[in-house]
Amino acid sequence: MPSVGGDAPYGSAGRRDTGAWASPGGRHVADGGLPARPEADADEPYAFRRGRHGDTTGSKLTAREIRAGFGRLVRGEWRPAVILLAAGLLVAAAWRAAAPSVAGAGNPLEKDVAVDGTLAAFGILAGAVTSACVLLRPGRYPARRTLIVVAFSVLASAVSWRVGDLLGTPHLRALGIVLIWPIVTSAGLFTGSLLPGLSRRLED
């Protein structure tokens, strides 16, 4: 008969004390008959650990938390945001100043194309300048600045369109041109990140 003690395989009540053991189905079961929770990895994100163990409380961001997080991003990069919005106003004024002469240079069938093309040209130029500024001055947190610049280039392009239409006629016909500025900005940032010298600047 096995003795009762610290080295004995049986507890004081004669019950085998093996801790967590495998059930016939292959699941680990704790002493009390409940499935044993796997140990969490210290390097694993907290929200993922909670979701993996079945506890989803607090694992999803609320709309208020998302807005607060975006507000912190903007406060940290308010200078590029303000510069982009001011650039949107400048592009609107330049487009409206050039639109009448451009529209009068062609026949009536070419008028709309000329007006839309003028804003498209300003959008390409603004996107190239925007991406070059970010690549040359990525700031302390390049990823954060990149997100803010891309987001506010969309807003700046929309400002150039709406304010330009309010300043006079003819109005923009092809609304897809509004996306040229942020598209060129994103393409310039992506291309610059592949170049050795600029990529090291972004990593630093």
C-alpha positions as CSV (number, residue, x, y, z in Angstrom):
1,M,0.0,0.0,0.0
2,P,1.5,3.3,-1.0
3,S,2.4,5.7,1.8
4,V,0.8,9.1,2.2
5,G,3.4,11.9,1.9
6,G,4.8,14.6,-0.3
7,D,6.3,12.0,-2.7
8,A,3.3,9.8,-2.8
9,P,1.2,9.6,-6.0
10,Y,-2.0,9.7,-3.9
11,G,-3.4,12.6,-1.8
12,S,-4.3,12.4,1.9
13,A,-7.8,11.2,1.0
14,G,-6.6,8.3,-1.1
15,R,-7.4,10.2,-4.4
16,R,-4.8,10.3,-7.1
17,D,-3.6,13.9,-7.3
18,T,-2.2,14.5,-10.8
19,G,-3.2,18.1,-11.4
20,A,-4.3,18.8,-15.0
21,W,-4.8,15.6,-17.0
22,A,-6.0,14.8,-20.5
23,S,-9.6,13.7,-21.0
24,P,-10.5,11.0,-23.5
25,G,-11.4,13.7,-26.0
26,G,-7.8,15.1,-25.8
27,R,-8.8,18.3,-23.8
28,H,-6.8,19.3,-20.8
29,V,-9.0,19.1,-17.7
30,A,-8.1,20.7,-14.4
31,D,-8.6,19.1,-10.9
32,G,-12.1,20.4,-10.5
33,G,-13.3,18.9,-13.8
34,L,-13.1,22.2,-15.7
35,P,-11.1,22.6,-18.9
36,A,-7.7,24.0,-18.1
37,R,-6.9,27.4,-19.5
38,P,-3.7,27.5,-21.5
39,E,-1.0,29.8,-20.1
40,A,-0.9,33.2,-21.8
41,D,2.2,34.2,-23.6
42,A,3.8,37.3,-22.0
43,D,4.5,38.8,-25.5
44,E,1.0,38.2,-26.8
45,P,-1.3,41.3,-27.1
46,Y,-3.7,41.6,-24.2
47,A,-6.8,41.9,-26.3
48,F,-5.9,38.8,-28.3
49,R,-5.3,36.8,-25.1
50,R,-8.7,37.8,-23.7
51,G,-10.4,36.9,-27.0
52,R,-8.6,33.6,-27.3
53,H,-9.6,32.5,-23.8
54,G,-13.3,33.3,-24.5
55,D,-13.4,36.5,-22.5
56,T,-14.2,39.3,-25.0
57,T,-15.0,42.0,-22.5
58,G,-13.1,45.1,-23.5
59,S,-11.5,43.4,-26.5
60,K,-13.3,45.7,-29.0
61,L,-12.7,49.4,-29.4
62,T,-15.7,51.6,-29.1
63,A,-16.5,54.5,-31.4
64,R,-15.6,56.9,-28.6
65,E,-12.2,55.3,-28.1
66,I,-11.5,55.4,-31.9
67,R,-12.4,59.1,-32.0
68,A,-10.2,59.8,-29.0
69,G,-7.3,57.9,-30.6
70,F,-7.7,59.8,-33.8
71,G,-7.8,63.1,-31.9
72,R,-4.5,62.2,-30.2
73,L,-3.0,61.5,-33.6
74,V,-4.1,64.8,-35.0
75,R,-2.9,66.7,-32.0
76,G,0.5,65.1,-32.4
77,E,0.7,66.1,-36.1
78,W,-1.4,69.3,-36.2
79,R,1.2,71.2,-38.2
80,P,1.1,69.0,-41.3
81,A,-2.7,68.9,-41.0
82,V,-3.0,72.6,-40.9
83,I,-0.6,73.1,-43.8
84,L,-2.5,70.6,-46.0
85,L,-5.8,72.3,-45.4
86,A,-4.2,75.7,-46.2
87,A,-2.8,74.1,-49.3
88,G,-6.3,73.0,-50.3
89,L,-7.4,76.6,-50.1
90,L,-4.5,77.7,-52.2
91,V,-5.2,75.1,-54.9
92,A,-8.8,76.2,-55.0
93,A,-7.8,79.8,-55.6
94,A,-5.3,78.8,-58.2
95,W,-7.8,76.5,-60.0
96,R,-10.5,79.2,-60.0
97,A,-8.0,81.8,-61.3
98,A,-6.9,79.5,-64.2
99,A,-10.3,78.0,-65.0
100,P,-11.8,80.9,-67.1
101,S,-8.8,81.3,-69.4
102,V,-8.4,77.5,-69.8
103,A,-12.1,77.1,-70.6
104,G,-12.0,79.9,-73.2
105,A,-9.0,78.4,-75.0
106,G,-11.0,75.5,-76.6
107,N,-14.3,74.9,-78.2
108,P,-17.4,74.2,-76.0
109,L,-16.8,70.5,-76.1
110,E,-13.4,70.9,-74.7
111,K,-14.3,73.3,-72.0
112,D,-15.2,70.8,-69.3
113,V,-12.2,68.6,-70.0
114,A,-9.9,71.6,-69.8
115,V,-11.4,72.8,-66.4
116,D,-11.3,69.3,-64.9
117,G,-7.8,68.7,-66.3
118,T,-6.5,71.9,-64.7
119,L,-7.6,70.7,-61.2
120,A,-6.1,67.3,-62.0
121,A,-2.8,68.9,-62.8
122,F,-2.8,70.9,-59.5
123,G,-3.7,67.7,-57.7
124,I,-0.7,65.8,-59.2
125,L,1.6,68.7,-58.3
126,A,0.2,68.9,-54.7
127,G,0.5,65.2,-54.2
128,A,4.1,65.1,-55.4
129,V,5.0,68.0,-53.1
130,T,3.2,66.4,-50.1
131,S,4.9,63.0,-50.4
132,A,8.3,64.7,-50.9
133,C,7.8,66.7,-47.7
134,V,6.9,63.7,-45.7
135,L,9.9,61.7,-47.1
136,L,12.3,64.5,-46.3
137,R,10.7,65.4,-42.9
138,P,9.2,62.2,-41.5
139,G,9.2,63.5,-38.0
140,R,9.6,61.5,-34.8
141,Y,6.9,59.0,-35.7
142,P,7.0,58.4,-39.5
143,A,4.0,56.0,-39.5
144,R,1.8,58.4,-37.6
145,R,2.8,61.3,-39.9
146,T,2.1,59.2,-43.0
147,L,-1.4,58.3,-41.8
148,I,-2.2,61.9,-40.9
149,V,-0.9,63.2,-44.2
150,V,-2.8,60.7,-46.4
151,A,-6.0,61.4,-44.5
152,F,-5.7,65.2,-44.6
153,S,-4.7,65.1,-48.3
154,V,-8.1,63.7,-48.9
155,L,-9.7,66.5,-46.9
156,A,-7.5,69.1,-48.6
157,S,-8.4,67.9,-52.1
158,A,-12.1,68.0,-51.1
159,V,-11.6,71.6,-49.9
160,S,-10.0,72.6,-53.1
161,W,-12.9,71.2,-55.1
162,R,-15.7,72.6,-52.9
163,V,-14.2,76.0,-52.3
164,G,-13.2,76.3,-56.0
165,D,-16.8,75.5,-57.1
166,L,-18.1,78.2,-54.6
167,L,-15.7,80.8,-56.0
168,G,-17.1,80.6,-59.5
169,T,-17.9,78.6,-62.7
170,P,-17.5,76.3,-64.6
171,H,-17.8,73.6,-61.9
172,L,-15.9,70.4,-61.7
173,R,-17.6,67.6,-63.7
174,A,-15.4,64.5,-63.0
175,L,-15.6,64.1,-59.3
176,G,-13.0,61.3,-59.4
177,I,-10.3,64.0,-59.9
178,V,-10.7,64.8,-56.2
179,L,-8.9,61.6,-55.4
180,I,-5.8,62.4,-57.5
181,W,-4.1,64.4,-54.7
182,P,-4.3,61.6,-52.1
183,I,-3.5,58.9,-54.7
184,V,-0.3,60.7,-55.9
185,T,0.6,61.3,-52.2
186,S,0.2,57.6,-51.4
187,A,2.1,56.5,-54.5
188,G,5.0,58.9,-53.8
189,L,5.3,57.7,-50.2
190,F,5.2,54.0,-51.2
191,T,7.8,54.6,-53.9
192,G,10.0,56.6,-51.6
193,S,9.9,53.9,-48.9
194,L,11.5,51.5,-51.4
195,L,14.5,53.7,-52.1
196,P,17.5,52.9,-49.8
197,G,18.3,56.4,-48.6
198,L,14.7,57.5,-48.0
199,S,13.7,54.1,-46.4
200,R,16.5,54.5,-43.8
201,R,15.2,58.0,-43.0
202,L,11.7,56.6,-42.4
203,E,13.1,53.9,-40.2
204,D,15.1,56.3,-38.1
